[in-house]
Amino acid sequence: MRLSTATKVRLAGVLYGVVAPLRWCLRQPPDRAICRRGGINWTLDLREGIQLSIYCFGVFERTTARALRRLLPPGGVALGRLKLKPIPSSFRLCRCP
């Protein structure tokens, strides 16, 4: 079943409306989470739909999760914006033609 972007945004709003108060009751920041999902350590901003999806369901795109597991060094953290930290020494930036 495919959902429109507008529907996904509304569903994310409803989900955040449930998750944030629960985290607040547990004395956790309602909008930030540090967690482990799918073998990856994450620092997430739960106000963002994709990051909320990672927090609640464990993964957003399976191919991205596989790449992160391969690229992150042991103990590395994937930030919500999918930046790698620390960047492995074998990782090189190049300019594409």
C-alpha atoms as a printed R data frame, in Angstrom:
   type eleno elety resid chain resno      x      y       z
1  ATOM     1    CA   MET     A     1  0.000  0.000   0.000
2  ATOM     2    CA   ARG     A     2  1.440  3.357  -1.035
3  ATOM     3    CA   LEU     A     3  0.686  6.415   1.054
4  ATOM     4    CA   SER     A     4  0.832 10.002  -0.115
5  ATOM     5    CA   THR     A     5  3.418 12.287   1.451
6  ATOM     6    CA   ALA     A     6  0.628 14.298   3.098
7  ATOM     7    CA   THR     A     7 -0.725 11.128   4.717
8  ATOM     8    CA   LYS     A     8  2.745 10.127   5.927
9  ATOM     9    CA   VAL     A     9  3.229 13.570   7.471
10 ATOM    10    CA   ARG     A    10 -0.122 13.323   9.275
11 ATOM    11    CA   LEU     A    11  0.684  9.811  10.552
12 ATOM    12    CA   ALA     A    12  4.101 10.989  11.779
13 ATOM    13    CA   GLY     A    13  2.370 13.825  13.654
14 ATOM    14    CA   VAL     A    14 -0.010 11.394  15.338
15 ATOM    15    CA   LEU     A    15  2.842  9.011  16.199
16 ATOM    16    CA   TYR     A    16  4.949 11.839  17.649
17 ATOM    17    CA   GLY     A    17  1.890 12.920  19.663
18 ATOM    18    CA   VAL     A    18  1.988  9.499  21.355
19 ATOM    19    CA   VAL     A    19  5.773  8.978  21.632
20 ATOM    20    CA   ALA     A    20  6.731 12.428  22.986
21 ATOM    21    CA   PRO     A    21  4.391 12.389  26.028
22 ATOM    22    CA   LEU     A    22  5.400  8.802  26.843
23 ATOM    23    CA   ARG     A    23  9.083  9.749  26.762
24 ATOM    24    CA   TRP     A    24  8.327 12.805  28.915
25 ATOM    25    CA   CYS     A    25  6.557 10.578  31.475
26 ATOM    26    CA   LEU     A    26  9.650  8.358  31.532
27 ATOM    27    CA   ARG     A    27 11.773 11.473  32.194
28 ATOM    28    CA   GLN     A    28 13.389 11.226  28.766
29 ATOM    29    CA   PRO     A    29 13.725 14.182  26.391
30 ATOM    30    CA   PRO     A    30 10.561 14.060  24.265
31 ATOM    31    CA   ASP     A    31 12.266 15.223  21.068
32 ATOM    32    CA   ARG     A    32 15.730 13.567  21.224
33 ATOM    33    CA   ALA     A    33 16.750  9.937  21.532
34 ATOM    34    CA   ILE     A    34 20.004  8.043  21.696
35 ATOM    35    CA   CYS     A    35 19.258  4.429  20.890
36 ATOM    36    CA   ARG     A    36 20.402  1.267  19.148
37 ATOM    37    CA   ARG     A    37 18.295  0.006  16.267
38 ATOM    38    CA   GLY     A    38 19.225 -2.763  13.854
39 ATOM    39    CA   GLY     A    39 22.747 -2.997  15.239
40 ATOM    40    CA   ILE     A    40 23.383  0.731  14.653
41 ATOM    41    CA   ASN     A    41 23.784  3.387  17.373
42 ATOM    42    CA   TRP     A    42 21.650  6.428  16.578
43 ATOM    43    CA   THR     A    43 21.273  9.988  17.827
44 ATOM    44    CA   LEU     A    44 17.802 11.008  16.629
45 ATOM    45    CA   ASP     A    45 15.621 14.112  16.481
46 ATOM    46    CA   LEU     A    46 12.147 12.628  16.968
47 ATOM    47    CA   ARG     A    47 10.466 15.715  15.489
48 ATOM    48    CA   GLU     A    48 11.700 14.541  12.068
49 ATOM    49    CA   GLY     A    49  9.522 11.910  10.394
50 ATOM    50    CA   ILE     A    50 12.287  9.652   9.078
51 ATOM    51    CA   GLN     A    51 14.132  9.719  12.399
52 ATOM    52    CA   LEU     A    52 10.892  9.012  14.271
53 ATOM    53    CA   SER     A    53 10.389  6.023  11.961
54 ATOM    54    CA   ILE     A    54 13.884  4.739  12.794
55 ATOM    55    CA   TYR     A    55 13.152  5.147  16.514
56 ATOM    56    CA   CYS     A    56  9.759  3.394  16.406
57 ATOM    57    CA   PHE     A    57 10.271  0.748  13.726
58 ATOM    58    CA   GLY     A    58 14.026  0.199  13.750
59 ATOM    59    CA   VAL     A    59 14.831  1.177  10.178
60 ATOM    60    CA   PHE     A    60 13.757  3.560   7.439
61 ATOM    61    CA   GLU     A    61 15.472  2.151   4.365
62 ATOM    62    CA   ARG     A    62 16.988 -1.299   4.668
63 ATOM    63    CA   THR     A    63 19.688 -0.538   2.077
64 ATOM    64    CA   THR     A    64 20.814  2.513   4.071
65 ATOM    65    CA   ALA     A    65 20.935  0.452   7.265
66 ATOM    66    CA   ARG     A    66 23.069 -2.199   5.548
67 ATOM    67    CA   ALA     A    67 25.481  0.451   4.251
68 ATOM    68    CA   LEU     A    68 25.771  2.055   7.700
69 ATOM    69    CA   ARG     A    69 26.538 -1.286   9.343
70 ATOM    70    CA   ARG     A    70 29.264 -1.821   6.761
71 ATOM    71    CA   LEU     A    71 30.744  1.720   6.969
72 ATOM    72    CA   LEU     A    72 30.543  2.523  10.674
73 ATOM    73    CA   PRO     A    73 33.506  1.505  12.794
74 ATOM    74    CA   PRO     A    74 32.827 -0.450  15.991
75 ATOM    75    CA   GLY     A    75 31.229  1.966  18.457
76 ATOM    76    CA   GLY     A    76 30.519  4.544  15.735
77 ATOM    77    CA   VAL     A    77 27.278  6.510  15.862
78 ATOM    78    CA   ALA     A    78 24.958  7.320  12.963
79 ATOM    79    CA   LEU     A    79 23.560 10.793  13.476
80 ATOM    80    CA   GLY     A    80 19.957 11.335  12.475
81 ATOM    81    CA   ARG     A    81 21.045 13.193   9.370
82 ATOM    82    CA   LEU     A    82 22.943 10.060   8.385
83 ATOM    83    CA   LYS     A    83 26.373 11.597   8.815
84 ATOM    84    CA   LEU     A    84 28.980  9.110   9.898
85 ATOM    85    CA   LYS     A    85 30.862  9.796  13.096
86 ATOM    86    CA   PRO     A    86 33.692  8.990  13.372
87 ATOM    87    CA   ILE     A    87 34.498  8.668   9.688
88 ATOM    88    CA   PRO     A    88 36.579  5.541   9.078
89 ATOM    89    CA   SER     A    89 40.168  6.222   7.984
90 ATOM    90    CA   SER     A    90 39.525  4.104   4.885
91 ATOM    91    CA   PHE     A    91 36.770  6.520   3.792
92 ATOM    92    CA   ARG     A    92 37.922  8.962   1.124
93 ATOM    93    CA   LEU     A    93 36.039 11.856  -0.407
94 ATOM    94    CA   CYS     A    94 36.334 12.316  -4.139
95 ATOM    95    CA   ARG     A    95 34.965 14.738  -6.661
96 ATOM    96    CA   CYS     A    96 32.808 13.051  -9.272
97 ATOM    97    CA   PRO     A    97 33.158 14.277 -12.880
